[in-house]
Amino acid sequence: MALADRTIAVQASTQLGLISMTQARAAGLTPRQVKHRLATGTWVRVVRGVYRLAGVPPTWQQLALAPCLAHPDLAVVSLLTASRLHGLQSSAPLLPDVTVPMGQNTRVSGATTHRARLTPLDTVRMGPIPVTTVERTLVDCAAVLGPVQLQRIVDAAMHSKRTSARAVDAAWDRSQRAPGRWGHQKLLAALEDWREGLAPDTAGEVRLIRVLRQWGFPEPERQIVVFDPSGEAVGRVDLGWSTHRVGLEYDSERWHGPERWNHDERRHQAIEALGWTLLHADKADLRPGQRGLRQDLERIWPSAA
């Protein structure tokens, strides 16, 4: 069986360390020999009919792939698990979401099974894992997420330029072949700002703009270049109102880490020396119930105006 085990090891190396019963039998193993490997700990069962080779560390990506190996050419990772695979959110459900074709009575072991019609335009492969595209993932998640959560993953997808509002609209149109589709109004609302050609530096800035609207402030200008009296550019403000000389800096972890603090502080002082008032915001200021940023804006707004 050395040859069969070598063949299986090579195949498993392309599948996150996993092998299916169908693949094991194709390599020359009998069900009894597979059972022996499980009993001796050479293999570890992941889901029914799919096994992880001993020595390969377990991962959540294996849990996503395993149902697809158990049902090849049938199951596709979708919804919240697909959102995690695409990097649109930081967590995945304990049971992976998979979609199988409409009309299939298959119940996928080790997964939450959904049924829908998927065209070839709606699926891709991320390594060995078949998964719905970013735009189809947004369409599917619109049916199960609340407006705030949906807005966050839409912002993440749009800011990373992985898709576009037009592509999401097309994916929605294709999905209408499946009955019972929900969430269209939520999805349209989440896409609204991105249809305006909004291009701030971070998705957090998009959410900050929405919060400012809700608070009743005028639409802010974006990426304002501040010049000194000689016409030399001193720096750029993320958001603000140049007529009031009030600016907002969104301090994302990616672009405003410790290595940027000295540079940011010098730019901040130079801009304020020209009569501007700069406030800083981060993701904590966007949480429901947080009033610090709003109170600071309301305090300086009358004097600025």
C-alpha positions as CSV (number, residue, x, y, z in Angstrom):
1,M,0.0,0.0,0.0
2,A,3.0,2.3,0.0
3,L,2.2,3.5,-3.6
4,A,-1.4,4.2,-2.7
5,D,-0.4,6.1,0.4
6,R,2.2,8.2,-1.6
7,T,-0.5,9.0,-4.2
8,I,-2.9,10.0,-1.4
9,A,-0.3,12.2,0.3
10,V,0.4,14.1,-2.9
11,Q,-3.3,14.6,-3.5
12,A,-3.9,15.7,0.1
13,S,-1.1,18.2,-0.1
14,T,-3.2,20.1,-2.7
15,Q,-6.4,19.9,-0.5
16,L,-5.2,21.4,2.8
17,G,-4.2,17.9,4.0
18,L,-7.6,16.3,3.3
19,I,-8.6,13.2,1.3
20,S,-12.1,11.9,0.5
21,M,-13.2,8.2,0.6
22,T,-13.8,8.4,-3.2
23,Q,-10.3,9.6,-3.8
24,A,-8.8,7.0,-1.4
25,R,-10.6,4.2,-3.3
26,A,-9.5,5.6,-6.6
27,A,-5.9,5.5,-5.3
28,G,-6.3,1.8,-4.5
29,L,-7.5,1.6,-0.8
30,T,-10.4,-0.5,0.3
31,P,-13.0,0.7,2.8
32,R,-11.4,-1.8,5.3
33,Q,-8.0,-0.3,4.8
34,V,-9.4,3.2,5.3
35,K,-11.1,2.1,8.5
36,H,-7.7,0.7,9.7
37,R,-6.1,4.1,9.1
38,L,-8.8,5.8,11.2
39,A,-8.5,3.2,14.0
40,T,-4.7,3.6,14.2
41,G,-4.8,7.5,14.1
42,T,-3.1,7.7,10.7
43,W,-6.1,9.6,9.5
44,V,-8.6,11.7,11.3
45,R,-12.3,12.0,10.3
46,V,-13.4,15.5,9.5
47,V,-16.9,14.9,8.1
48,R,-18.5,11.7,6.8
49,G,-16.3,10.5,3.9
50,V,-13.5,13.1,4.3
51,Y,-10.4,12.7,6.4
52,R,-7.4,14.7,7.5
53,L,-3.9,13.1,7.4
54,A,-2.3,12.9,10.8
55,G,0.3,15.6,11.4
56,V,-1.6,18.2,9.4
57,P,-2.8,20.9,11.8
58,P,-6.6,21.4,11.8
59,T,-7.9,24.7,10.4
60,W,-11.3,26.3,9.8
61,Q,-10.5,26.3,6.0
62,Q,-10.5,22.5,6.2
63,L,-13.9,22.5,7.7
64,A,-15.1,24.7,4.8
65,L,-13.5,22.4,2.1
66,A,-14.5,19.1,3.6
67,P,-18.2,19.2,2.7
68,C,-17.2,20.1,-0.9
69,L,-14.9,17.1,-1.1
70,A,-17.7,14.9,0.2
71,H,-20.0,16.2,-2.6
72,P,-17.6,17.2,-5.5
73,D,-19.2,19.2,-8.3
74,L,-22.2,19.8,-6.1
75,A,-21.4,21.8,-2.9
76,V,-20.0,25.3,-3.0
77,V,-19.0,27.4,0.0
78,S,-21.3,30.3,0.4
79,L,-22.9,33.0,2.6
80,L,-21.0,33.9,5.8
81,T,-18.3,31.3,5.3
82,A,-17.7,32.7,1.8
83,S,-17.6,36.2,3.3
84,R,-14.8,35.0,5.7
85,L,-12.9,33.3,2.9
86,H,-13.0,36.6,0.9
87,G,-11.7,38.5,3.9
88,L,-14.9,40.6,4.3
89,Q,-15.3,39.7,8.0
90,S,-13.0,38.3,10.7
91,S,-15.0,35.2,11.8
92,A,-16.8,32.2,10.2
93,P,-19.7,30.2,11.6
94,L,-18.8,26.9,13.3
95,L,-20.8,25.0,10.7
96,P,-19.7,26.2,7.2
97,D,-22.4,27.4,4.8
98,V,-22.5,25.5,1.5
99,T,-24.9,25.9,-1.4
100,V,-26.1,22.9,-3.5
101,P,-28.2,23.2,-6.7
102,M,-32.0,23.7,-6.5
103,G,-33.9,20.5,-6.6
104,Q,-31.1,18.5,-4.9
105,N,-32.3,16.6,-1.8
106,T,-28.7,16.2,-0.7
107,R,-28.1,17.0,3.0
108,V,-24.4,17.9,3.3
109,S,-22.7,16.4,6.4
110,G,-20.9,18.9,8.6
111,A,-22.4,22.0,7.0
112,T,-25.4,24.2,6.9
113,T,-27.0,23.4,3.5
114,H,-28.6,26.1,1.3
115,R,-30.2,25.5,-2.1
116,A,-30.0,28.0,-5.0
117,R,-29.2,28.2,-8.7
118,L,-25.6,29.3,-9.3
119,T,-24.3,30.1,-12.7
120,P,-20.6,29.7,-13.6
121,L,-20.3,33.4,-13.2
122,D,-21.2,33.1,-9.5
123,T,-18.5,30.7,-8.4
124,V,-14.7,30.8,-8.2
125,R,-12.0,28.7,-6.6
126,M,-9.8,29.9,-3.8
127,G,-7.1,27.4,-3.9
128,P,-8.9,24.0,-3.6
129,I,-12.1,25.5,-2.2
130,P,-15.1,26.2,-4.5
131,V,-16.8,29.4,-3.3
132,T,-19.3,32.0,-4.4
133,T,-17.8,35.1,-5.9
134,V,-17.6,38.3,-3.8
135,E,-20.7,39.8,-5.5
136,R,-22.8,36.7,-5.2
137,T,-21.7,36.4,-1.6
138,L,-23.0,39.9,-0.9
139,V,-26.3,39.0,-2.6
140,D,-26.7,35.9,-0.4
141,C,-25.6,37.6,2.8
142,A,-28.2,40.3,2.2
143,A,-30.9,37.7,3.0
144,V,-29.4,36.7,6.4
145,L,-27.6,39.8,7.8
146,G,-29.0,42.9,9.4
147,P,-28.4,46.3,7.8
148,V,-25.3,47.2,9.9
149,Q,-23.5,43.9,9.4
150,L,-24.4,43.9,5.7
151,Q,-23.1,47.5,5.3
152,R,-19.8,46.5,6.8
153,I,-19.1,43.6,4.5
154,V,-20.3,45.7,1.5
155,D,-17.9,48.5,2.5
156,A,-15.0,46.0,2.9
157,A,-15.7,44.5,-0.6
158,M,-16.0,47.9,-2.3
159,H,-13.0,49.5,-0.6
160,S,-10.8,46.5,-1.5
161,K,-12.0,46.9,-5.1
162,R,-12.9,43.2,-5.3
163,T,-16.1,44.0,-7.0
164,S,-18.4,46.9,-8.0
165,A,-22.0,48.0,-7.5
166,R,-22.7,47.1,-11.1
167,A,-21.3,43.6,-10.7
168,V,-23.4,43.1,-7.5
169,D,-26.5,44.3,-9.4
170,A,-25.8,41.7,-12.1
171,A,-25.3,39.0,-9.5
172,W,-28.7,40.0,-8.0
173,D,-30.4,39.8,-11.4
174,R,-29.0,36.3,-11.9
175,S,-30.1,35.2,-8.5
176,Q,-33.7,36.1,-9.2
177,R,-34.1,32.7,-11.0
178,A,-34.2,31.3,-7.4
179,P,-37.5,31.9,-5.6
180,G,-37.7,33.5,-2.2
181,R,-34.8,35.9,-2.5
182,W,-34.8,38.5,0.3
183,G,-32.8,41.5,1.2
184,H,-32.8,43.6,-1.9
185,Q,-33.6,46.9,-0.2
186,K,-30.9,46.4,2.4
187,L,-28.4,45.6,-0.4
188,L,-29.4,48.7,-2.4
189,A,-29.0,50.9,0.7
190,A,-25.6,49.5,1.4
191,L,-24.4,50.1,-2.2
192,E,-25.8,53.6,-2.4
193,D,-22.7,55.6,-1.5
194,W,-20.5,53.4,-3.7
195,R,-22.6,54.3,-6.7
196,E,-21.6,58.0,-6.2
197,G,-18.0,57.2,-7.0
198,L,-17.0,57.5,-3.3
199,A,-13.3,56.8,-2.9
200,P,-12.0,57.6,0.5
201,D,-8.9,55.9,1.9
202,T,-10.7,53.5,4.1
203,A,-14.1,51.8,4.5
204,G,-14.2,53.4,7.9
205,E,-14.4,56.8,6.3
206,V,-17.4,55.7,4.4
207,R,-19.2,54.8,7.6
208,L,-18.0,58.1,9.2
209,I,-19.7,60.0,6.3
210,R,-22.9,58.2,6.9
211,V,-22.8,58.9,10.6
212,L,-22.2,62.6,9.9
213,R,-25.3,62.7,7.7
214,Q,-27.4,61.0,10.4
215,W,-26.2,63.7,12.9
216,G,-27.4,66.4,10.5
217,F,-24.1,67.9,9.5
218,P,-23.6,69.1,5.8
219,E,-22.0,66.7,3.4
220,P,-18.3,66.8,4.0
221,E,-15.7,67.3,1.4
222,R,-13.2,64.5,0.9
223,Q,-9.5,64.4,0.8
224,I,-9.1,68.2,1.2
225,V,-5.6,69.5,0.3
226,V,-4.7,72.4,2.6
227,F,-2.3,75.1,1.3
228,D,-0.3,77.7,3.1
229,P,-0.4,81.4,2.0
230,S,2.4,80.8,-0.5
231,G,0.4,78.1,-2.2
232,E,2.4,75.2,-1.0
233,A,0.5,72.1,0.0
234,V,0.8,71.5,3.8
235,G,-1.2,68.3,4.0
236,R,-4.4,66.5,3.3
237,V,-7.5,66.2,5.5
238,D,-9.6,63.0,5.2
239,L,-12.9,64.7,5.6
240,G,-14.1,68.2,6.4
241,W,-15.6,71.6,5.6
242,S,-13.1,74.0,4.1
243,T,-15.3,77.0,4.5
244,H,-15.5,76.3,8.3
245,R,-11.8,75.1,8.5
246,V,-13.0,72.0,10.4
247,G,-11.4,68.7,9.5
248,L,-11.8,65.1,10.5
249,E,-9.0,62.5,10.4
250,Y,-10.1,58.8,10.4
251,D,-7.3,57.0,12.2
252,S,-7.4,53.4,10.8
253,E,-5.1,50.9,12.2
254,R,-3.7,50.2,8.8
255,W,-2.7,53.8,7.8
256,H,-2.1,55.4,11.2
257,G,0.0,52.9,13.2
258,P,2.9,53.9,15.5
259,E,5.3,54.3,12.7
260,R,3.2,57.2,11.4
261,W,2.6,59.0,14.6
262,N,5.4,61.5,14.4
263,H,4.6,62.3,10.7
264,D,0.9,62.7,11.5
265,E,1.5,64.9,14.5
266,R,3.7,67.3,12.4
267,R,1.1,67.5,9.7
268,H,-1.6,68.0,12.3
269,Q,0.2,71.0,13.9
270,A,1.0,72.6,10.5
271,I,-2.7,72.4,9.4
272,E,-4.0,73.8,12.7
273,A,-1.4,76.6,12.5
274,L,-3.3,77.8,9.4
275,G,-6.5,78.2,11.4
276,W,-8.0,74.8,11.0
277,T,-9.6,72.7,13.8
278,L,-8.8,69.0,13.4
279,L,-10.7,66.2,15.2
280,H,-9.7,62.5,15.1
281,A,-12.1,59.6,14.9
282,D,-11.6,55.8,14.8
283,K,-13.9,52.8,14.7
284,A,-14.8,53.2,18.4
285,D,-16.5,56.5,17.6
286,L,-18.8,54.8,15.1
287,R,-20.2,52.3,17.6
288,P,-23.9,52.9,18.6
289,G,-24.3,55.1,21.6
290,Q,-20.9,56.8,21.3
291,R,-21.4,60.6,21.6
292,G,-17.9,62.0,22.1
293,L,-17.2,62.9,18.5
294,R,-20.6,64.3,17.9
295,Q,-20.4,66.5,21.0
296,D,-16.9,67.7,20.0
297,L,-18.3,68.7,16.5
298,E,-21.3,70.4,18.0
299,R,-19.1,72.3,20.4
300,I,-16.8,73.8,17.8
301,W,-19.3,74.1,14.9
302,P,-20.9,77.5,16.0
303,S,-17.6,79.2,16.4
304,A,-16.2,77.6,13.2
305,A,-19.3,78.8,11.3
